[in-house]
Amino acid sequence: MILVGGENLIDFIQDPPDGGHPAYRAVPGGAPFNVAKATALQEVPVGYLTPFSSDPLGRQLLADLVKVPNMTALHPGSPRPTSLAVVSLTDGQARYQFYREGTAERDVTHEGLAALVPDAAEAFFIGSLAITDGPDARAWTALYDDLAGRGIFTALDPNIRAAFIHDRDRYLERLDHLLAGADLVKLSDEDIAWLAPGEDPRAAARRIAARSSAGLVVLTLGAQGAFAITADGEVTVPVHPVRELKDTVGAGDTFMGTLMAETRRRGKLSRGGLTGLSAAEAAEFLKVAARAAAINCERSGCNPPTLAQLQAG
């Protein structure tokens, strides 16, 4: 089972104007929530560790998650309200505003999370808002350390939301700590632009990979495709064609979930399992993940493909 930790929330996604005013629809979301769905849809057992609110939006989120085959919600829940995100679209590109102070998905402790970890755990994924700041970030980091110390595969996608980072130095210290213990890392060109302003993204990714134990470090580059670093070398693959773009919501999360599912399918989901990955093998990982992300972009919101849909192309 792959464990996933991090935020769940309701995305209020912009639709065409209704009566001259922007219209928004409520859609379940949150980067790790989306990663969990993308992974489970590819016939991989997933355990989601983050609590859901007992309010109506939280019940909507929970129902959306547990209807996915191979998915288990591990946390009993929280009475706090559901986190919200407002997603505005410009030419299909998503821009986010978040509201998550005192909410259910942040109602976690290290001890409480550790008690939820099943014996079947093979891997742990964390990232995005959950590692940004506060007691919840410290709780997730402590769990990450525990699991890595037990020999469990660790995966990280920072998915940086700069608006929530109020102490850059402290955040970078935490991120470096997580990178150092990771088996698989995914970054985006937007992450690199914040981490290393003005620097060539590939050069910055190489510096990050040098500080990490990850056997595979992936950098997504938007229309320029994806770039990967392994101990064997580097490789770049182009984007997979998108037949008709709906939006990019959840594309990166689908990419990440597919990387983890592909790692498991290839028998490398173990501590250090990606260490000997060749550049040619990495290219195959990236091609599958790019195809999954393209399918997601042909649909509205985060709507990852099943394994059968992915294999059908």
Protein Blocks (a to p, Z undefined) as FASTA:
>chain_A
ZZdeddddddddddddeehiacdddddedjklmmmmmmmmnopacddfbdcdfbfklmmm
mmmmmmpghiacfbgbjfbdcdddddddeehiacddddfehiaklmccfklmmmmpcfkl
mbdcdehjllmgcjklmmmmmmmmmmmmnopacdddfkpafklmmblklmmmmmmmmmmm
pcbdcddfklmmmmmghiafklmmmmmmmmpcbfbdcddehjnopadddfkbccdddddd
dfbafbfghklmmmmmmmmmmmmmnopacghklmmpcfklmmmmmmmmmmmmmmmmmpgc
jddddfklmmnZZ
